[in-house]
Amino acid sequence: MKFLLSFAFVVVLVFSVTGQESETSKNPDKKTAGIVSITGKSFGPNELIGKVVVLNFWFTSCPPCLKEIPELNNIVDEYSGKDVVFLAFATDKKDQIEAFIAENPFKYNLIPEATMLMLRFLEPDKNGRMETAFPTHIVVDRTGKKTVYETGIKGVEVVKKELERQFKPVDNKAAPVPTR
């Protein structure tokens, strides 16, 4: 079983690197061979370090995924201008997503044909299988630690609470020093 998981990891890594190399060769001006959205924006380590990253795994014909999009758009609006990046990994092709968002705006940075990228973030189930339910929500803090991993539409509330926690104002006032 360990061999099978190791083999699967190596296959994912090879496909990921191969895809990144081809993206870099197509766009030699890109500083990082990162994740590329449908708008052509690249998200590599330089764009993500020190930021909170919110990931959503979805596809255009997933009823719960579609139901949560308006709430996810509200979260994007609420955190606009803050150090947070919203990425939505879709299983669909670019043209399918473009047709979909023409009717149903989705404000996350949309990453098409991202099934292999999803595997980088999935956690094995109790039987060691790398499967997920859709939608899946993941939040990664500024240090790169995964703080949320939630499947299903209930993930929207979990993401909201985690972002509130991540962006909670810090009280910089020093505690008063007792006098004698």
C-alpha positions in Angstrom: 0.0 0.0 0.0 2.9 2.4 0.9 4.5 1.6 -2.5 1.2 2.4 -4.3 0.9 5.8 -2.5 4.6 6.6 -3.2 4.1 5.7 -6.8 1.0 7.8 -7.1 2.9 10.8 -5.5 5.7 10.4 -8.0 3.3 10.3 -10.9 1.5 13.4 -9.7 4.9 15.2 -9.2 6.1 14.3 -12.7 2.8 15.5 -14.3 2.9 18.7 -12.3 6.4 19.5 -13.1 5.9 18.6 -16.8 2.9 20.9 -17.0 4.8 23.7 -15.3 7.7 23.4 -17.6 5.6 23.6 -20.7 3.8 26.6 -19.3 7.2 28.3 -18.6 8.4 27.5 -22.1 5.2 29.0 -23.6 5.7 32.1 -21.4 9.4 32.6 -20.8 8.8 36.0 -19.2 7.0 34.4 -16.2 9.2 34.5 -13.1 7.6 31.4 -11.7 6.2 28.3 -13.3 3.1 28.4 -11.1 -0.6 27.9 -11.4 -2.1 29.8 -14.3 -5.7 31.1 -14.2 -8.1 31.4 -17.2 -7.1 35.1 -17.5 -3.4 34.1 -17.8 -2.4 35.3 -14.4 0.3 33.2 -12.8 0.3 32.2 -9.1 3.7 30.8 -8.0 5.6 31.0 -4.8 6.5 34.7 -5.3 2.8 35.6 -5.6 1.7 33.4 -2.6 4.4 33.7 0.0 3.2 35.6 3.1 -0.4 35.6 2.0 -3.4 33.6 3.1 -4.5 31.3 0.3 -8.1 30.1 -0.1 -8.6 27.1 -2.4 -11.9 25.8 -3.7 -12.2 22.6 -5.7 -15.3 22.6 -8.0 -16.7 21.9 -11.4 -19.4 23.6 -13.5 -22.1 20.9 -13.2 -21.7 20.4 -9.4 -25.0 21.6 -7.8 -23.5 22.3 -4.3 -20.6 24.1 -6.0 -22.9 26.3 -7.9 -25.1 27.1 -4.9 -22.1 28.4 -2.9 -20.7 30.7 -5.6 -22.6 33.8 -4.5 -21.4 33.4 -0.9 -17.9 32.9 -2.1 -18.1 36.0 -4.2 -19.2 37.9 -1.1 -16.1 36.7 0.8 -13.8 37.8 -2.1 -15.5 41.3 -2.0 -15.1 41.4 1.8 -11.4 40.7 1.8 -10.5 42.7 -1.3 -7.3 44.6 -0.8 -6.0 42.3 1.9 -3.2 39.8 1.7 -5.4 36.9 0.6 -5.5 35.0 -2.7 -8.6 33.1 -3.8 -8.0 30.1 -6.2 -10.7 27.9 -7.6 -9.4 24.6 -9.1 -11.8 23.3 -11.7 -11.9 20.0 -13.4 -13.5 21.6 -16.5 -11.7 22.9 -19.6 -11.1 26.6 -20.1 -13.8 27.1 -22.7 -16.4 25.4 -20.4 -15.5 27.7 -17.5 -15.6 30.8 -19.7 -19.1 29.9 -21.0 -20.2 29.2 -17.4 -18.9 32.4 -15.9 -20.5 34.5 -18.7 -23.8 33.5 -17.0 -22.6 32.9 -13.5 -19.8 35.2 -12.3 -17.3 33.6 -10.0 -14.7 36.0 -8.5 -12.0 33.5 -7.5 -9.0 33.1 -9.8 -10.3 30.2 -11.9 -7.8 27.4 -12.7 -9.1 25.1 -15.5 -8.2 21.4 -16.0 -6.7 21.4 -12.5 -7.4 17.8 -11.5 -3.7 17.0 -11.2 -3.1 20.2 -9.2 -5.8 19.2 -6.8 -3.9 16.1 -5.9 -1.2 18.2 -4.4 -3.5 19.4 -1.7 -5.8 16.4 -1.1 -5.6 14.5 2.2 -6.0 10.7 2.1 -9.2 9.3 3.5 -9.1 6.7 6.3 -8.4 4.0 3.7 -5.5 5.9 2.2 -7.3 6.9 -1.0 -6.8 10.3 -2.5 -10.4 11.2 -3.2 -12.4 14.3 -2.5 -16.0 15.5 -2.4 -16.9 18.6 -4.3 -16.8 21.3 -3.3 -13.7 21.2 -1.1 -12.3 24.2 0.7 -8.8 24.6 1.9 -7.2 27.6 3.7 -3.4 27.9 3.9 -2.1 30.6 6.3 0.8 33.0 5.7 3.3 30.5 6.9 2.2 27.8 4.5 0.3 25.7 7.1 -3.0 24.2 6.0 -5.6 25.5 8.6 -8.8 24.4 7.0 -9.7 21.3 5.0 -13.5 21.0 4.6 -15.7 19.3 2.1 -19.2 20.2 1.1 -21.1 23.4 1.2 -20.6 23.8 4.9 -17.0 24.8 3.9 -18.2 28.3 3.1 -18.9 29.1 6.8 -15.6 27.4 7.9 -13.7 29.6 5.4 -15.5 32.7 6.7 -14.5 31.9 10.3 -10.9 31.1 9.4 -10.5 34.4 7.4 -12.0 36.3 10.4 -9.4 34.6 12.6 -6.5 35.2 10.1 -7.4 38.9 9.7 -8.4 39.6 13.3 -7.1 43.1 14.3 -4.1 42.8 16.5 -4.2 45.0 19.6 -0.8 46.7 19.6 -1.3 48.5 22.8 1.1 47.3 25.5 -0.4 46.3 28.8 0.0 48.9 31.4 3.0 48.5 33.7 1.9 48.3 37.3 3.3 51.0 39.5 4.4 50.6 43.1 
